[in-house]
Amino acid sequence: MPRITGKVLIHQNDTSKPLPGILVGVLSASAPHPDVAAKTNAAGDYTLDGLAPGTYVIGAAGAQAKT
């Protein structure tokens, strides 16, 4: 089955830093709820497994980084 992988970063002061604990989810055009969701790890990485072939919208939500 297809999978989506990625990394969530924040860009501050000309530096990119990973954002852990961000919820990333995908939605198909006909679904009212996320089809698959995962939280980013300490390095900001996520993997969304078990997706059927198709077109999806991806979104992310979580606490903002504090400096």
N, C-alpha and C positions, 0 to 999 in steps of 0.2 A: 504494500500500500504506500501511497505517496506520503511524504513528510515535509515539513517546513522547519528549517533551523535558522537561527539568527542570534543577534547580540543587541542588547539595549544599552546605549551609552548616553551620557550627558556631556555636553561640551561647555566647559567653563574655563575662562582665562586662557584660551588657546590650548587647552588640554582636554582630551576625551577620557572619561572615567566610566567604568561599568556601573550599572544600576542593578543591584540584587533585589529580589523580592517583588519584582514587577510582574503583574498578571498579564499574560499575552494570550489572546484568544482569536479564533477564526470563526467566521460566520458565513454560511452559504447564503445565496440570495433569498432563499425561501424559508430560512430558519429564524425563529424569533429569539433563540438563545444560542450562545456559542456552541459550535459543533465539538471543538476540542480547545482546551485551555491548559496552560502550564505557567509556572512561576520561573523567573530567571534565577540562576544560581549566583554564587559569589562573584563570578567573572562576567555576569550579565548575559550569559548564554541561555537559550531555551530551545526545546525541541517539541514540535507538535506532531505526534504520530497518529496513524490510523485514519487518515483522511481519504475519502473516496475521490477519484479524479473529478475535477470541476474547478469552478471559479469561486474564490473566497475573498472576503474583506478581512483584513487583519487589524487588530486594535490592541492597545496596551493601556493599563491603568495601575496606579500605585502612588505611594507617598512620594513627594518631591524630595530631591536630594537636598541636604542641608550642609552648608559649609561653615 
